[in-house]
Amino acid sequence: MKKRGPLLLLFISLIMLLSGCSSKLLVLDPKGPVAKTQSSTIIFSMIIMAVVLLVVYVLYIYMLTKYRATKANEGYEPPHIEGSKWLELIWTIIPIIIVVILSVVTVRSTNAVENVPVGYEDQKPLVIYASSSDWKWHFSYPEEGIETVNYVNIPTNRPIEFRLYAFGPITSFWVPQLGGQKYAMSDMVNKLNLVAEHEGSFYGRNSNFSGKGFAHMEFEVLAQSPADYTKWVDDVKKTASKLTPEEFDKLLATPVVGRKTYSSTHLEFRPAPEGANGGHHHGGGDADAKNNTGSMDHSNMDMDGMNMDDMGSMDHSQHE
Amino acid sequence: MKLDEFFVTGEPMIYAAMVSIVVASLAILIGLTYFKKWGYLWREWLTTVDHKRIGVMYIIAALLMLFRGGVDALLMRAQLAVPENGLLDAQHYNEIFTTHGVVMILFMAMPFIIGLMNVVVPLQIGARDVAFPRLNAVSFWLFFAGAMLFNISFVIGGSPDAGWTAYFPLASLEFSPTVGNNFYSISLQIAGIGTLLTGVNFIVTILKMRAPGMKLMQMPMFTWSILITSVIIVFAFPVLTVALALMMFDRMFGGQFFTMANGGMDMLWANLFWVWGHPEVYIVILPAFGIYSEIIATFSKKNLYGYKSMVASMVVISLLSFVVWAHHFYTMGHGSMVNSVFSITTMAIAVPTGVKIFNWLFTLQKGRISFTTPMLYTLAFIPIFTIGGVTGVMLAMASADYQYHNTMFLVAHFHYVLIPGTVFAVIAGFHYWFPKVFGFRLNERLGKLAFWLITIFFNVTFLPLFFLGLNGMSRRMYTYSEGSGFGPLNMVASIGAVGLALGFVVLCYNIYWSFRYAPRENVNDPWGGGRTLEWATHSPVPEYNFARTPNVKGMDAYWHSKKENQPLFEGKIEPIHMPNNSGQPFILGVIFFFLGFFLVFSWWIPSIIAGIAVIIMLAARTFERDHGRHIPVKEIMEIEEKHGGELV
């Protein structure tokens, strides 16, 4: 049998790789409840799918070994078989059952990861605005009145409500070990609830292609004990300079920057596209926005001084 | 516009490509002149309305585009082989992955399938040609004009760089100011019109042109798959047409449909794109299922198991394909309710697909399986595609998708679906129907060598990407750091890509070798197990396909006529009515190419002139009286005698 060997090898190596590497792969090494829900959903689906693969492969190998043409069955004339109602019904109904099981798991886990994780509902979440611009991340802490670029410090065991939006192309905010990603867009704010249950430094990045500097759009998430976190906030307030509108415009216009820290946020002079500042304003009056290509100002036009009508309710984040 | 903006400059690789394009074009021109082939080319190919020749031209174009897209892929893999590689810069890499995606889906997979269906469908239903032969030629030349227009962006003006999905606002004038994405919208528009016309043409052909006696539920499975695919084309492509038109307005005429300001909605583009884009996936996969169904029956020497459920499952897939598009952006933040609905519809597709897999497996049961090259691709498809299928179910689960989305896991998944699904199928179909068109089979030894190289190295290339994705590697990154740990698996994938390329080289060498040395068999049924009508006529097929129209009494008509010794062809030979050749479709294609080119650069006066020329061409066709010609009985007899063997 020619084909069995390599395929079996492939299958076995797949299983070995899965079991061998799982402890190291970021997505399957969660450090918070959201990522944990997702990794257990993934592992559950992998097990079910492995069973499906096994059934198909066993049947496949059986058919290929048993019914191949040989010298011995030279004159054999295969029969005409129309099909079988029962067999066809079986391989329709069993997949339906599998899909139903997976659907239940999906609906539950999707609800779980969209909301504040179980056990953390009573705590007041820490709101952090994470906004992207070509090609960096701005993190604004409205409660603390501080802002960072390309890194974000968070306290452990406290729900964090990231509010995502963009000063430009669509990006996707992703910290694999804390939870799955969500888009940051210029005309609305998306909410992403994450909790870190372990202290440590986690890899975060934009995972939605957004142009030349996209590959470098990484940031560090540092999860600290609440005490360390408070100390860090106090330090920033004491030592860092204020973020002025001029400084912020300069930041927006610089393609790639390192880490920055400020003791005020850009939200004060350039609010996020939510509530009264959000959504789409149709046919509005700001003539400057037209024919204005090639500068970042476009997005600013969208945010401030808009003639807001009933479209304020377009803020999609409220639909959740 | 200055000349140095017109031509792409500053890249040694692109200069080399420019030189080779000029040299190759000159060589072709000189060769045609030297061998006095201009007249032959014009009479036999450029003006042809014969479905078989149009099919062959589609397939040649698809093979050329496979080469183009393959070079893009190799460059990408070369760049990613080691961390912090400096082979390509970000802009160049962005252009290459964009063109790789567009070329492979729209200018390789689609035309390859349309080529095969052009060759095979009229033969399978016992017809003399498609319903609208001239329109068919228009389809081809519009596709070809679009493909060429897209490809010259590489040396003139610059390629699109916003991904094959061209998401806004990244693809807007603000963030992509070069003409690259103009090429995207205009060339896809032109090619798309061609595809839409093909869809209309094949629906009519299959519904109206079947040989007497062939009921719908007796059609070969490949013909069924093309009927359903054509219906999907007719429903899905208008969405692309509208989306591309809006894109054109945004980029060229100051439209604000998808911009960040003035009420534009960036996600509207994503929705429109995928309302077309997801059915598009099934446009390239359903014909593949059809091809596999034919081959598996032929080489098991058995009829297809569960014919009715095979048809039903394709119909169900085609319906579901229109209600799953939002799974491409679960992460857009439309809440758990919407995501749950789309998760369930997406997973539901696994059910009819599973039915097909089991039906194929049970076609093998009690058969007598011979391992020819087309059968090897078909048999390799089942286990590899199933991996693609089950990972698709995993991706369908919204909560988990937040972790897979935009990562290498997704890239691995869709290559595991599209390569063993579509690519293996078109290669299998190519080997399988090749003797029908050319009268000889491709070499089996070389064919099998290519098969093993392609199958093994496909897995070496794409299996590592699943793990890279789970380890946090996003797609479309032109580089990654040493510390990320992505290096070793990327190196494995790049080595695999070289092996995969080698497999395709052997495949092409096989075509060359077989043209020179393969024995000319010229038998109707070279595989010896043909079941459907295309194997009943001569190989190569005469212009009129069948001298007498076959009488069909059931499924697998040719097989049963052989087994039961019942004649398929009865009655006396009568003059055959055939369409005349025409240069108009080709000229229309050339005009569309220039119209597109002028529009890309916003050269309005030439655009208007070219636009008027298109209208004149259409008007000229309207006033033309061409009722075709009749091939006299004497000529038919001469042709039949030349082909030898039994009169058909």
Interface residues (C-beta under 8 A of the other chain):
Chain A: K2 K3 P6 L7 L10 L14 L17 C21 K24 L25 L26 V27 L28 A35 T37 Q38 S39 T41 I42 S45 M46 M49 V52 L53 V56 Y57 L59 Y60 M63 L64 Y67 R68 A69 N73 Y76 E77 P78 P79 H80 I81 E82 G83 S84 L87 E88 W91 T92 P95 I96 I98 V99 L102 S103 V105 T106 V107 S109 T110 N111 A112 V113 E114 D134 G168 P169 I170 S172 W174 P176 G179 G180 Q181 K182 Y183 M185 S186 D187 M188 N190 K191 Y203 R205 N206 S207 N208 F209 S210 G211 K212 G213 F214 A215 H280 H281 H282 G283 G284 D286 A289 K290 N291 N292 T293 G294 H298 S299 M301 D302 H316 S317 H319 E320
Chain B: A90 Q91 N94 A162 G163 Y167 P169 L170 L173 E174 F175 P177 G254 T259 M260 A261 N262 G263 G264 M265 D266 M267 S300 K301 K302 N303 Y305 G306 Y307 K308 S309 F329 T331 M332 G333 H334 G335 S336 N339 S340 S343 I344 M347 A348 A350 V351 G354 V355 I357 F358 N359 L361 F362 L364 Q365 K366 G367 R368 I369 S370 F371 L379 A380 I382 P383 T386 I387 V390 T391 V393 M394 A396 M397 A398 S399 A400 D401 Y402 Q403 H405 N406 T407 I456 N459 L463 F467 G469 L470 N471 G472 S474 R475 R476 M477 Y478 T479 Y480 S484
